[in-house]
Each structure stands twice: as C-alpha cells, then as structure tokens.
Amino acid sequence: MRGIEVLQLIDQLEEAIGEGRRLPMGGGVVVPRQRLLDLVDRLRVALPAEVYEARDLVQAGEQVIQRAQQEATRILAQARREAEDMVARARQEAAQILAEAQAEAERRLAQSELVRTARERAHLLLEEAEAQAQRRLEEARRRADGLLQEAQAQARQRLDEAQQEALRQMEEADAYALRVLRRLHGELEQILSQVRRGMEALERRERTSPSPPPPRRPGPPGRRPGPASDSRATG
C-alpha cells in the first residue's frame, strides 16, 4: 500500500507542476512553494515502508527458532518420559525377580546361590536399563541441539536477506526521490531565473523611459488683445 501511496504522491507532484501558472516569457511555470514542500514531506514519510516487510521476515525467523525450541523441548520431554518408563519397568522386573528369588530362597534355604544369581541378574538389568535410558536421552539432546542450530542458521540467513532487501529498496527509493527533487529544483531555478530577468527588464524600461512634459496652464478668461496693443506693437 505504501508503494501505491508513493506513486500517488509523485502523480500529485506532476499534477502540481502541470497546474502551475505559466510565465509570460519562456516555458516556466509558477508553482506554490508550500504545496511542493508538503508533497515532498509526505513522500519522505511514505518511502521507508520496506522496513515493515523486513520486520515481518525477522518475526518469521524468530517463529522458526521458537518452533525449533518447542520441538527440542518436546523431544527431550518424550525421551525423559521413555527413559523413566524404562527404568520403572526395569525396577519392577528387578523387584519381581528379587521377590521370586527370595520366595525360592525361602523354599530352598540350601540353594543360596540362586538368590545371589538373581540379585546379580537384577542388578545387571537395572544397570543396562539405566545405560540405555542415558543413551536415549543423550541422543535426543543431540537431535534437539541440531534442530535448534539449523533453525538459528535459517533465521540468521532470512534476517540477512531481509536486511539486504530492505537496504536495496531504501537505496532505490532514496535515489528516485533525489532524482525527482533535483528535477524540481532545476525547474524552480529556471522559474526564478526567468522571474529575475523579467523584473530586471521592467526596471531598465522604467529607468530609460522619458518623463512626460508638465501640463500647460490656461490664461485668465475674457482677456483678448485690443487695438491699442496692436498699435503699440506696430509703432
């Protein structure tokens, strides 16, 4: 939407130039300065909208990391539960074996070797179950660490790409705005130059034009030259 807003502002700039009052000399136009400044300010505000897109990409990367952490936590919890279940079953089996051995030992007091063998077997089973549970737990932890590192690498890559894309788009937008402003500046300079030349021409014309003669006063009414004055002029 901000890209559309930028295009609309550029169209308004062109429309303001097209609606400007043309000067009598040259092809320049007079455009309201405040309107141009307002449009330039609005254009400057509307340009860096790509930052929001970069922020969305960063948030997507953070979500990837969060999902990976949740998956790693789930795997660890599942492995811990499985290990605890295995240990519990081993303990139950060992307890059952011990109970059976003790019952058999009570029946056969003379066969003490059976009790020792059963205890050793139960102890071995318990150690094997604990070792297997530890291996499963370490394997799950390594898998979770691998998933987390992969998610972090993907998030960093997306963040770098988003920053590069945002920087490129901002540079393009800044370059385009600079070209528009330079063009407007050149047109305004031409307009000002034409206005100065027109003012100088008017000032020179005013200085070089001759001043008009003073108006002649009319004589008093009713006075006409008589015959005496004619005779004096003749004598």
WOUR-V253889 format. One record per pair of residues at least 24 apart in sequence whose ideal C-beta (glycine too) atoms are under 10 Angstrom apart, sorted by the first residue. I is the first residue (numbers start at 1). J is the second residue. Records with the same first field share a line. If there is no record, write none. Layout:
# WOUR-V253889
I: J, J
This chain:
# WOUR-V253889
1: 46, 49
2: 45, 46, 47, 48, 49, 50, 52, 53, 173
3: 46, 47, 49, 50, 169, 173
4: 46
5: 42, 43, 45, 46, 47, 49
6: 42, 43, 45, 46, 47, 49, 173, 176, 177
7: 46
8: 42, 43, 46
9: 38, 39, 40, 41, 42, 43, 44, 45, 46, 47, 177, 180
10: 39, 43, 176, 177, 180
12: 36, 38, 39, 42, 43
13: 39, 40, 42, 43, 180, 181, 183, 184
14: 180
15: 39
16: 184
17: 183, 184, 187, 188
20: 187, 191
22: 191
23: 190, 191, 194, 195, 197, 198
24: 194, 198
25: 194, 195, 197, 198, 201
26: 190, 191, 193, 194, 195, 197, 198
27: 187, 190, 191, 194
28: 187, 188, 189, 190, 191, 192, 193, 194, 195
29: 187, 188, 190, 191, 194
30: 188, 191, 192, 194, 195
31: 184, 187, 188, 191
33: 188
36: 181, 184, 187, 188
39: 180, 184
40: 177, 180, 181, 184
43: 173, 176, 177, 180, 181
44: 173, 174, 177, 181
46: 173
47: 169, 170, 172, 173, 174, 176, 177
48: 166, 169, 170, 173, 174
49: 166, 169, 170, 173
50: 162, 165, 166, 167, 168, 169, 170, 172, 173
51: 162, 163, 166, 169, 170
52: 166
53: 162, 165, 166, 169
54: 159, 161, 162, 163, 164, 165, 166, 167, 169, 170
55: 162, 166
56: 162
57: 155, 158, 159, 160, 161, 162, 163, 165, 166
58: 155, 158, 159, 162, 163
59: 162
60: 154, 155, 158, 159, 162
61: 151, 152, 154, 155, 156, 157, 158, 159, 160, 161, 162
62: 151, 155, 158, 159
63: 151, 155
64: 150, 151, 152, 154, 155, 158
65: 148, 151, 152, 154, 155, 156
66: 151, 155
67: 147, 151
68: 144, 146, 147, 148, 149, 150, 151, 152, 154, 155
69: 144, 147, 148, 151, 152
71: 143, 144, 147, 148, 151
72: 140, 141, 143, 144, 145, 146, 147, 148, 151
73: 144, 148
74: 140, 144
75: 139, 140, 141, 143, 144, 147
76: 137, 140, 141, 143, 144
77: 140
78: 136, 140
79: 133, 136, 137, 138, 139, 140, 141, 143, 144
80: 133, 136, 137, 140
82: 132, 133, 136, 137, 140
83: 129, 130, 132, 133, 134, 135, 136, 137, 140
84: 133
85: 133
86: 128, 129, 130, 132, 133, 136
87: 126, 129, 130, 132, 133, 134
88: 129
89: 125, 129
90: 122, 125, 126, 127, 128, 129, 130, 132, 133
91: 122, 125, 126, 129, 130
93: 121, 122, 125, 126, 129
94: 118, 119, 121, 122, 123, 124, 125, 126, 129
95: 122, 126
96: 122
97: 121, 122, 125
98: 122, 123
